[in-house]
Structures are given as C-alpha cells and as structure tokens.
Amino acid sequence: MNLKILLTLAAVLFGAWAIFHFKAQLGIFVVPLFFGLVLFVTLRLYRLMEKDDSNDPRD
C-alpha cells in the first residue's frame, strides 16, 4: 500500500476516535465534525478510484 493511503487511514481512524471519545465535550459540534469526516473519506476514496480508472486497459 501507498504511504499516503496509510497515513490517510490513520488520520481518519484517529479523527473518528477523537470525535466519539470526546463527544460529551464537543456537544453540538459532533454532527458537523462527523459529516466533515465522512465527506473527507468519501472524496479521498473517489480520488483513489479516479486514479485507478485512468489506467483502465478497456478504454
């Protein structure tokens, strides 16, 4: 695996842990932070799939 992918996964896992571990202290900010984390993961996975699609030999 690529080092960039591993670092992204580690950051996302740490962010998810931090959001749900400190949810009492974050209060109302939990929902926007969670949606931001989901958006970040979605966009990152889309970029990874986009890279794979450009090397598709079926084109």
N, CA, C, O and CB atoms as a CASP TS submission, in Angstrom:
PFRMAT TS
TARGET T0000
AUTHOR 0000-0000-0000
METHOD Language model
MODEL 1
PARENT N/A
ATOM      1  N   MET     1       0.834  -1.196   0.000  1.00  0.00           N
ATOM      2  CA  MET     1       0.000   0.000   0.000  1.00  0.00           C
ATOM      3  C   MET     1       0.869   1.246   0.000  1.00  0.00           C
ATOM      4  O   MET     1       2.013   1.245   0.454  1.00  0.00           O
ATOM      5  CB  MET     1      -0.943   0.006   1.211  1.00  0.00           C
ATOM      6  N   ASN     2       0.296   2.274  -0.510  1.00  0.00           N
ATOM      7  CA  ASN     2       0.987   3.538  -0.583  1.00  0.00           C
ATOM      8  C   ASN     2       1.051   4.186   0.805  1.00  0.00           C
ATOM      9  O   ASN     2       0.101   4.078   1.581  1.00  0.00           O
ATOM     10  CB  ASN     2       0.295   4.469  -1.589  1.00  0.00           C
ATOM     11  N   LEU     3       2.141   4.843   1.116  1.00  0.00           N
ATOM     12  CA  LEU     3       2.307   5.502   2.417  1.00  0.00           C
ATOM     13  C   LEU     3       1.251   6.587   2.624  1.00  0.00           C
ATOM     14  O   LEU     3       0.768   6.780   3.739  1.00  0.00           O
ATOM     15  CB  LEU     3       3.717   6.111   2.533  1.00  0.00           C
ATOM     16  N   LYS     4       0.894   7.289   1.556  1.00  0.00           N
ATOM     17  CA  LYS     4      -0.115   8.342   1.651  1.00  0.00           C
ATOM     18  C   LYS     4      -1.476   7.765   2.051  1.00  0.00           C
ATOM     19  O   LYS     4      -2.208   8.365   2.839  1.00  0.00           O
ATOM     20  CB  LYS     4      -0.230   9.094   0.314  1.00  0.00           C
ATOM     21  N   ILE     5      -1.802   6.596   1.498  1.00  0.00           N
ATOM     22  CA  ILE     5      -3.070   5.942   1.838  1.00  0.00           C
ATOM     23  C   ILE     5      -3.065   5.520   3.304  1.00  0.00           C
ATOM     24  O   ILE     5      -4.052   5.715   4.013  1.00  0.00           O
ATOM     25  CB  ILE     5      -3.317   4.716   0.925  1.00  0.00           C
ATOM     26  N   LEU     6      -1.966   4.948   3.753  1.00  0.00           N
ATOM     27  CA  LEU     6      -1.875   4.511   5.142  1.00  0.00           C
ATOM     28  C   LEU     6      -1.966   5.690   6.111  1.00  0.00           C
ATOM     29  O   LEU     6      -2.616   5.593   7.151  1.00  0.00           O
ATOM     30  CB  LEU     6      -0.574   3.750   5.368  1.00  0.00           C
ATOM     31  N   LEU     7      -1.323   6.786   5.774  1.00  0.00           N
ATOM     32  CA  LEU     7      -1.410   7.974   6.632  1.00  0.00           C
ATOM     33  C   LEU     7      -2.825   8.548   6.656  1.00  0.00           C
ATOM     34  O   LEU     7      -3.288   9.017   7.696  1.00  0.00           O
ATOM     35  CB  LEU     7      -0.425   9.044   6.157  1.00  0.00           C
ATOM     36  N   THR     8      -3.501   8.512   5.530  1.00  0.00           N
ATOM     37  CA  THR     8      -4.879   8.982   5.469  1.00  0.00           C
ATOM     38  C   THR     8      -5.779   8.109   6.329  1.00  0.00           C
ATOM     39  O   THR     8      -6.604   8.618   7.088  1.00  0.00           O
ATOM     40  CB  THR     8      -5.379   8.999   4.021  1.00  0.00           C
ATOM     41  N   LEU     9      -5.622   6.795   6.212  1.00  0.00           N
ATOM     42  CA  LEU     9      -6.417   5.886   7.027  1.00  0.00           C
ATOM     43  C   LEU     9      -6.149   6.085   8.518  1.00  0.00           C
ATOM     44  O   LEU     9      -7.077   6.062   9.325  1.00  0.00           O
ATOM     45  CB  LEU     9      -6.130   4.445   6.634  1.00  0.00           C
ATOM     46  N   ALA    10      -4.900   6.278   8.877  1.00  0.00           N
ATOM     47  CA  ALA    10      -4.567   6.504  10.283  1.00  0.00           C
ATOM     48  C   ALA    10      -5.185   7.812  10.790  1.00  0.00           C
ATOM     49  O   ALA    10      -5.706   7.864  11.904  1.00  0.00           O
ATOM     50  CB  ALA    10      -3.038   6.531  10.471  1.00  0.00           C
ATOM     51  N   ALA    11      -5.127   8.858   9.974  1.00  0.00           N
ATOM     52  CA  ALA    11      -5.705  10.138  10.376  1.00  0.00           C
ATOM     53  C   ALA    11      -7.217  10.043  10.532  1.00  0.00           C
ATOM     54  O   ALA    11      -7.784  10.610  11.467  1.00  0.00           O
ATOM     55  CB  ALA    11      -5.354  11.219   9.359  1.00  0.00           C
ATOM     56  N   VAL    12      -7.863   9.337   9.630  1.00  0.00           N
ATOM     57  CA  VAL    12      -9.319   9.177   9.700  1.00  0.00           C
ATOM     58  C   VAL    12      -9.709   8.356  10.926  1.00  0.00           C
ATOM     59  O   VAL    12     -10.650   8.709  11.636  1.00  0.00           O
ATOM     60  CB  VAL    12      -9.856   8.506   8.416  1.00  0.00           C
ATOM     61  N   LEU    13      -8.997   7.275  11.175  1.00  0.00           N
ATOM     62  CA  LEU    13      -9.298   6.472  12.354  1.00  0.00           C
ATOM     63  C   LEU    13      -9.072   7.263  13.643  1.00  0.00           C
ATOM     64  O   LEU    13      -9.865   7.166  14.579  1.00  0.00           O
ATOM     65  CB  LEU    13      -8.443   5.206  12.361  1.00  0.00           C
ATOM     66  N   PHE    14      -8.010   8.033  13.692  1.00  0.00           N
ATOM     67  CA  PHE    14      -7.763   8.867  14.864  1.00  0.00           C
ATOM     68  C   PHE    14      -8.842   9.938  15.006  1.00  0.00           C
ATOM     69  O   PHE    14      -9.297  10.213  16.116  1.00  0.00           O
ATOM     70  CB  PHE    14      -6.378   9.519  14.775  1.00  0.00           C
ATOM     71  N   GLY    15      -9.252  10.540  13.896  1.00  0.00           N
ATOM     72  CA  GLY    15     -10.319  11.546  13.936  1.00  0.00           C
ATOM     73  C   GLY    15     -11.635  10.963  14.408  1.00  0.00           C
ATOM     74  O   GLY    15     -12.345  11.591  15.194  1.00  0.00           O
ATOM     75  N   ALA    16     -11.971   9.768  13.938  1.00  0.00           N
ATOM     76  CA  ALA    16     -13.206   9.109  14.373  1.00  0.00           C
ATOM     77  C   ALA    16     -13.139   8.776  15.860  1.00  0.00           C
ATOM     78  O   ALA    16     -14.114   8.958  16.589  1.00  0.00           O
ATOM     79  CB  ALA    16     -13.457   7.829  13.550  1.00  0.00           C
ATOM     80  N   TRP    17     -11.995   8.293  16.298  1.00  0.00           N
ATOM     81  CA  TRP    17     -11.834   8.000  17.720  1.00  0.00           C
ATOM     82  C   TRP    17     -11.975   9.269  18.548  1.00  0.00           C
ATOM     83  O   TRP    17     -12.642   9.263  19.582  1.00  0.00           O
ATOM     84  CB  TRP    17     -10.473   7.342  17.984  1.00  0.00           C
ATOM     85  N   ALA    18     -11.355  10.350  18.105  1.00  0.00           N
ATOM     86  CA  ALA    18     -11.408  11.610  18.856  1.00  0.00           C
ATOM     87  C   ALA    18     -12.833  12.166  18.917  1.00  0.00           C
ATOM     88  O   ALA    18     -13.267  12.650  19.962  1.00  0.00           O
ATOM     89  CB  ALA    18     -10.469  12.647  18.220  1.00  0.00           C
ATOM     90  N   ILE    19     -13.555  12.097  17.801  1.00  0.00           N
ATOM     91  CA  ILE    19     -14.926  12.616  17.779  1.00  0.00           C
ATOM     92  C   ILE    19     -15.801  11.851  18.768  1.00  0.00           C
ATOM     93  O   ILE    19     -16.537  12.460  19.544  1.00  0.00           O
ATOM     94  CB  ILE    19     -15.520  12.523  16.356  1.00  0.00           C
ATOM     95  N   PHE    20     -15.726  10.539  18.745  1.00  0.00           N
ATOM     96  CA  PHE    20     -16.621   9.761  19.589  1.00  0.00           C
ATOM     97  C   PHE    20     -16.112   9.615  21.020  1.00  0.00           C
ATOM     98  O   PHE    20     -16.903   9.343  21.924  1.00  0.00           O
ATOM     99  CB  PHE    20     -16.829   8.401  18.987  1.00  0.00           C
ATOM    100  N   HIS    21     -14.827   9.787  21.244  1.00  0.00           N
ATOM    101  CA  HIS    21     -14.310   9.758  22.601  1.00  0.00           C
ATOM    102  C   HIS    21     -14.642  11.057  23.339  1.00  0.00           C
ATOM    103  O   HIS    21     -14.953  11.036  24.530  1.00  0.00           O
ATOM    104  CB  HIS    21     -12.797   9.525  22.587  1.00  0.00           C
ATOM    105  N   PHE    22     -14.576  12.176  22.634  1.00  0.00           N
ATOM    106  CA  PHE    22     -14.822  13.480  23.249  1.00  0.00           C
ATOM    107  C   PHE    22     -16.191  14.042  22.882  1.00  0.00           C
ATOM    108  O   PHE    22     -16.370  15.259  22.878  1.00  0.00           O
ATOM    109  CB  PHE    22     -13.742  14.460  22.837  1.00  0.00           C
ATOM    110  N   LYS    23     -17.152  13.187  22.576  1.00  0.00           N
ATOM    111  CA  LYS    23     -18.459  13.665  22.133  1.00  0.00           C
ATOM    112  C   LYS    23     -19.181  14.473  23.202  1.00  0.00           C
ATOM    113  O   LYS    23     -19.936  15.384  22.864  1.00  0.00           O
ATOM    114  CB  LYS    23     -19.318  12.500  21.717  1.00  0.00           C
ATOM    115  N   ALA    24     -18.976  14.173  24.472  1.00  0.00           N
ATOM    116  CA  ALA    24     -19.623  14.940  25.541  1.00  0.00           C
ATOM    117  C   ALA    24     -19.063  16.362  25.605  1.00  0.00           C
ATOM    118  O   ALA    24     -19.811  17.313  25.831  1.00  0.00           O
ATOM    119  CB  ALA    24     -19.436  14.233  26.901  1.00  0.00           C
ATOM    120  N   GLN    25     -17.770  16.506  25.411  1.00  0.00           N
ATOM    121  CA  GLN    25     -17.147  17.822  25.453  1.00  0.00           C
ATOM    122  C   GLN    25     -17.435  18.625  24.181  1.00  0.00           C
ATOM    123  O   GLN    25     -17.547  19.849  24.236  1.00  0.00           O
ATOM    124  CB  GLN    25     -15.643  17.682  25.653  1.00  0.00           C
ATOM    125  N   LEU    26     -17.554  17.944  23.039  1.00  0.00           N
ATOM    126  CA  LEU    26     -17.788  18.639  21.774  1.00  0.00           C
ATOM    127  C   LEU    26     -19.225  19.118  21.642  1.00  0.00           C
ATOM    128  O   LEU    26     -19.487  20.125  20.984  1.00  0.00           O
ATOM    129  CB  LEU    26     -17.444  17.734  20.610  1.00  0.00           C
ATOM    130  N   GLY    27     -20.143  18.414  22.254  1.00  0.00           N
ATOM    131  CA  GLY    27     -21.544  18.820  22.238  1.00  0.00           C
ATOM    132  C   GLY    27     -22.122  18.865  20.832  1.00  0.00           C
ATOM    133  O   GLY    27     -22.134  17.862  20.118  1.00  0.00           O
ATOM    134  N   ILE    28     -22.599  20.037  20.446  1.00  0.00           N
ATOM    135  CA  ILE    28     -23.297  20.208  19.171  1.00  0.00           C
ATOM    136  C   ILE    28     -22.353  20.085  17.972  1.00  0.00           C
ATOM    137  O   ILE    28     -22.815  19.909  16.844  1.00  0.00           O
ATOM    138  CB  ILE    28     -23.991  21.561  19.140  1.00  0.00           C
ATOM    139  N   PHE    29     -21.057  20.174  18.195  1.00  0.00           N
ATOM    140  CA  PHE    29     -20.091  20.101  17.096  1.00  0.00           C
ATOM    141  C   PHE    29     -19.835  18.672  16.616  1.00  0.00           C
ATOM    142  O   PHE    29     -19.140  18.476  15.619  1.00  0.00           O
ATOM    143  CB  PHE    29     -18.786  20.725  17.524  1.00  0.00           C
ATOM    144  N   VAL    30     -20.386  17.671  17.312  1.00  0.00           N
ATOM    145  CA  VAL    30     -20.157  16.282  16.926  1.00  0.00           C
ATOM    146  C   VAL    30     -20.706  16.007  15.530  1.00  0.00           C
ATOM    147  O   VAL    30     -20.028  15.394  14.706  1.00  0.00           O
ATOM    148  CB  VAL    30     -20.797  15.332  17.943  1.00  0.00           C
ATOM    149  N   VAL    31     -21.926  16.455  15.261  1.00  0.00           N
ATOM    150  CA  VAL    31     -22.559  16.162  13.970  1.00  0.00           C
ATOM    151  C   VAL    31     -21.810  16.811  12.802  1.00  0.00           C
ATOM    152  O   VAL    31     -21.523  16.119  11.824  1.00  0.00           O
ATOM    153  CB  VAL    31     -24.011  16.638  13.980  1.00  0.00           C
ATOM    154  N   PRO    32     -21.478  18.117  12.858  1.00  0.00           N
ATOM    155  CA  PRO    32     -20.717  18.681  11.726  1.00  0.00           C
ATOM    156  C   PRO    32     -19.329  18.053  11.565  1.00  0.00           C
ATOM    157  O   PRO    32     -18.866  17.873  10.439  1.00  0.00           O
ATOM    158  CB  PRO    32     -20.568  20.184  11.905  1.00  0.00           C
ATOM    159  N   LEU    33     -18.669  17.724  12.656  1.00  0.00           N
ATOM    160  CA  LEU    33     -17.366  17.080  12.556  1.00  0.00           C
ATOM    161  C   LEU    33     -17.489  15.692  11.950  1.00  0.00           C
ATOM    162  O   LEU    33     -16.646  15.288  11.149  1.00  0.00           O
ATOM    163  CB  LEU    33     -16.705  16.997  13.927  1.00  0.00           C
ATOM    164  N   PHE    34     -18.528  14.959  12.325  1.00  0.00           N
ATOM    165  CA  PHE    34     -18.748  13.636  11.752  1.00  0.00           C
ATOM    166  C   PHE    34     -19.026  13.733  10.257  1.00  0.00           C
ATOM    167  O   PHE    34     -18.465  12.970   9.471  1.00  0.00           O
ATOM    168  CB  PHE    34     -19.907  12.932  12.461  1.00  0.00           C
ATOM    169  N   PHE    35     -19.896  14.673   9.859  1.00  0.00           N
ATOM    170  CA  PHE    35     -20.183  14.846   8.437  1.00  0.00           C
ATOM    171  C   PHE    35     -18.931  15.276   7.673  1.00  0.00           C
ATOM    172  O   PHE    35     -18.720  14.839   6.542  1.00  0.00           O
ATOM    173  CB  PHE    35     -21.301  15.877   8.240  1.00  0.00           C
ATOM    174  N   GLY    36     -18.112  16.114   8.269  1.00  0.00           N
ATOM    175  CA  GLY    36     -16.856  16.513   7.641  1.00  0.00           C
ATOM    176  C   GLY    36     -15.922  15.332   7.457  1.00  0.00           C
ATOM    177  O   GLY    36     -15.264  15.210   6.423  1.00  0.00           O
ATOM    178  N   LEU    37     -15.860  14.461   8.458  1.00  0.00           N
ATOM    179  CA  LEU    37     -15.014  13.278   8.358  1.00  0.00           C
ATOM    180  C   LEU    37     -15.522  12.340   7.266  1.00  0.00           C
ATOM    181  O   LEU    37     -14.728  11.801   6.495  1.00  0.00           O
ATOM    182  CB  LEU    37     -14.958  12.545   9.704  1.00  0.00           C
ATOM    183  N   VAL    38     -16.827  12.143   7.196  1.00  0.00           N
ATOM    184  CA  VAL    38     -17.409  11.294   6.152  1.00  0.00           C
ATOM    185  C   VAL    38     -17.154  11.896   4.770  1.00  0.00           C
ATOM    186  O   VAL    38     -16.831  11.171   3.829  1.00  0.00           O
ATOM    187  CB  VAL    38     -18.927  11.109   6.384  1.00  0.00           C
ATOM    188  N   LEU    39     -17.296  13.207   4.641  1.00  0.00           N
ATOM    189  CA  LEU    39     -17.033  13.871   3.364  1.00  0.00           C
ATOM    190  C   LEU    39     -15.574  13.719   2.964  1.00  0.00           C
ATOM    191  O   LEU    39     -15.273  13.458   1.799  1.00  0.00           O
ATOM    192  CB  LEU    39     -17.404  15.355   3.442  1.00  0.00           C
ATOM    193  N   PHE    40     -14.667  13.878   3.919  1.00  0.00           N
ATOM    194  CA  PHE    40     -13.243  13.722   3.644  1.00  0.00           C
ATOM    195  C   PHE    40     -12.931  12.313   3.141  1.00  0.00           C
ATOM    196  O   PHE    40     -12.210  12.150   2.157  1.00  0.00           O
ATOM    197  CB  PHE    40     -12.422  14.027   4.900  1.00  0.00           C
ATOM    198  N   VAL    41     -13.472  11.300   3.812  1.00  0.00           N
ATOM    199  CA  VAL    41     -13.225   9.910   3.405  1.00  0.00           C
ATOM    200  C   VAL    41     -13.816   9.644   2.025  1.00  0.00           C
ATOM    201  O   VAL    41     -13.189   8.996   1.187  1.00  0.00           O
ATOM    202  CB  VAL    41     -13.820   8.927   4.436  1.00  0.00           C
ATOM    203  N   THR    42     -15.031  10.151   1.795  1.00  0.00           N
ATOM    204  CA  THR    42     -15.681   9.939   0.505  1.00  0.00           C
ATOM    205  C   THR    42     -14.881  10.549  -0.630  1.00  0.00           C
ATOM    206  O   THR    42     -14.656   9.901  -1.652  1.00  0.00           O
ATOM    207  CB  THR    42     -17.082  10.520   0.518  1.00  0.00           C
ATOM    208  N   LEU    43     -14.449  11.789  -0.460  1.00  0.00           N
ATOM    209  CA  LEU    43     -13.679  12.453  -1.508  1.00  0.00           C
ATOM    210  C   LEU    43     -12.325  11.790  -1.726  1.00  0.00           C
ATOM    211  O   LEU    43     -11.862  11.678  -2.861  1.00  0.00           O
ATOM    212  CB  LEU    43     -13.484  13.917  -1.164  1.00  0.00           C
ATOM    213  N   ARG    44     -11.689  11.351  -0.645  1.00  0.00           N
ATOM    214  CA  ARG    44     -10.392  10.687  -0.764  1.00  0.00           C
ATOM    215  C   ARG    44     -10.535   9.360  -1.515  1.00  0.00           C
ATOM    216  O   ARG    44      -9.720   9.044  -2.382  1.00  0.00           O
ATOM    217  CB  ARG    44      -9.776  10.450   0.633  1.00  0.00           C
ATOM    218  N   LEU    45     -11.568   8.589  -1.180  1.00  0.00           N
ATOM    219  CA  LEU    45     -11.782   7.332  -1.894  1.00  0.00           C
ATOM    220  C   LEU    45     -12.138   7.571  -3.354  1.00  0.00           C
ATOM    221  O   LEU    45     -11.726   6.805  -4.225  1.00  0.00           O
ATOM    222  CB  LEU    45     -12.881   6.524  -1.219  1.00  0.00           C
ATOM    223  N   TYR    46     -12.895   8.622  -3.629  1.00  0.00           N
ATOM    224  CA  TYR    46     -13.224   8.950  -5.013  1.00  0.00           C
ATOM    225  C   TYR    46     -11.964   9.275  -5.805  1.00  0.00           C
ATOM    226  O   TYR    46     -11.818   8.844  -6.949  1.00  0.00           O
ATOM    227  CB  TYR    46     -14.203  10.128  -5.068  1.00  0.00           C
ATOM    228  N   ARG    47     -11.055  10.033  -5.199  1.00  0.00           N
ATOM    229  CA  ARG    47      -9.805  10.357  -5.893  1.00  0.00           C
ATOM    230  C   ARG    47      -8.976   9.112  -6.148  1.00  0.00           C
ATOM    231  O   ARG    47      -8.341   8.995  -7.196  1.00  0.00           O
ATOM    232  CB  ARG    47      -8.992  11.363  -5.085  1.00  0.00           C
ATOM    233  N   LEU    48      -8.974   8.164  -5.190  1.00  0.00           N
ATOM    234  CA  LEU    48      -8.226   6.933  -5.390  1.00  0.00           C
ATOM    235  C   LEU    48      -8.842   6.096  -6.504  1.00  0.00           C
ATOM    236  O   LEU    48      -8.120   5.511  -7.312  1.00  0.00           O
ATOM    237  CB  LEU    48      -8.170   6.129  -4.094  1.00  0.00           C
ATOM    238  N   MET    49     -10.171   6.034  -6.553  1.00  0.00           N
ATOM    239  CA  MET    49     -10.828   5.285  -7.619  1.00  0.00           C
ATOM    240  C   MET    49     -10.630   5.962  -8.966  1.00  0.00           C
ATOM    241  O   MET    49     -10.516   5.289  -9.990  1.00  0.00           O
ATOM    242  CB  MET    49     -12.317   5.132  -7.323  1.00  0.00           C
ATOM    243  N   GLU    50     -10.589   7.279  -8.971  1.00  0.00           N
ATOM    244  CA  GLU    50     -10.374   8.025 -10.207  1.00  0.00           C
ATOM    245  C   GLU    50      -8.987   7.714 -10.773  1.00  0.00           C
ATOM    246  O   GLU    50      -8.833   7.570 -11.985  1.00  0.00           O
ATOM    247  CB  GLU    50     -10.532   9.545  -9.962  1.00  0.00           C
ATOM    248  N   LYS    51      -7.979   7.610  -9.905  1.00  0.00           N
ATOM    249  CA  LYS    51      -6.636   7.255 -10.352  1.00  0.00           C
ATOM    250  C   LYS    51      -6.623   5.859 -10.967  1.00  0.00           C
ATOM    251  O   LYS    51      -6.005   5.645 -12.010  1.00  0.00           O
ATOM    252  CB  LYS    51      -5.644   7.330  -9.183  1.00  0.00           C
ATOM    253  N   ASP    52      -7.297   4.919 -10.329  1.00  0.00           N
ATOM    254  CA  ASP    52      -7.338   3.556 -10.851  1.00  0.00           C
ATOM    255  C   ASP    52      -8.052   3.487 -12.188  1.00  0.00           C
ATOM    256  O   ASP    52      -7.665   2.709 -13.060  1.00  0.00           O
ATOM    257  CB  ASP    52      -8.016   2.632  -9.860  1.00  0.00           C
ATOM    258  N   ASP    53      -9.098   4.299 -12.358  1.00  0.00           N
ATOM    259  CA  ASP    53      -9.885   4.267 -13.581  1.00  0.00           C
ATOM    260  C   ASP    53      -9.108   4.792 -14.798  1.00  0.00           C
ATOM    261  O   ASP    53      -9.357   4.355 -15.922  1.00  0.00           O
ATOM    262  CB  ASP    53     -11.150   5.078 -13.392  1.00  0.00           C
ATOM    263  N   SER    54      -8.174   5.718 -14.583  1.00  0.00           N
ATOM    264  CA  SER    54      -7.423   6.276 -15.706  1.00  0.00           C
ATOM    265  C   SER    54      -6.464   5.246 -16.313  1.00  0.00           C
ATOM    266  O   SER    54      -6.069   5.385 -17.471  1.00  0.00           O
ATOM    267  CB  SER    54      -6.642   7.511 -15.252  1.00  0.00           C
ATOM    268  N   ASN    55      -6.089   4.224 -15.555  1.00  0.00           N
ATOM    269  CA  ASN    55      -5.185   3.177 -16.047  1.00  0.00           C
ATOM    270  C   ASN    55      -5.959   1.968 -16.557  1.00  0.00           C
ATOM    271  O   ASN    55      -5.382   0.895 -16.734  1.00  0.00           O
ATOM    272  CB  ASN    55      -4.217   2.746 -14.942  1.00  0.00           C
ATOM    273  N   ASP    56      -7.232   2.125 -16.788  1.00  0.00           N
ATOM    274  CA  ASP    56      -8.077   1.012 -17.219  1.00  0.00           C
ATOM    275  C   ASP    56      -7.735   0.630 -18.669  1.00  0.00           C
ATOM    276  O   ASP    56      -7.855   1.469 -19.562  1.00  0.00           O
ATOM    277  CB  ASP    56      -9.586   1.387 -17.089  1.00  0.00           C
ATOM    278  N   PRO    57      -7.313  -0.615 -18.918  1.00  0.00           N
ATOM    279  CA  PRO    57      -6.927  -1.016 -20.287  1.00  0.00           C
ATOM    280  C   PRO    57      -8.124  -1.218 -21.212  1.00  0.00           C
ATOM    281  O   PRO    57      -7.933  -1.386 -22.417  1.00  0.00           O
ATOM    282  CB  PRO    57      -6.117  -2.298 -20.239  1.00  0.00           C
ATOM    283  N   ARG    58      -9.348  -1.208 -20.690  1.00  0.00           N
ATOM    284  CA  ARG    58     -10.523  -1.423 -21.521  1.00  0.00           C
ATOM    285  C   ARG    58     -10.869  -0.214 -22.359  1.00  0.00           C
ATOM    286  O   ARG    58     -11.691  -0.326 -23.269  1.00  0.00           O
ATOM    287  CB  ARG    58     -11.694  -1.793 -20.668  1.00  0.00           C
ATOM    288  N   ASP    59     -10.278   0.940 -22.092  1.00  0.00           N
ATOM    289  CA  ASP    59     -10.617   2.172 -22.851  1.00  0.00           C
ATOM    290  C   ASP    59     -10.076   2.149 -24.256  1.00  0.00           C
ATOM    291  O   ASP    59     -10.275   3.102 -25.010  1.00  0.00           O
ATOM    292  CB  ASP    59     -10.083   3.400 -22.139  1.00  0.00           C
TER
END
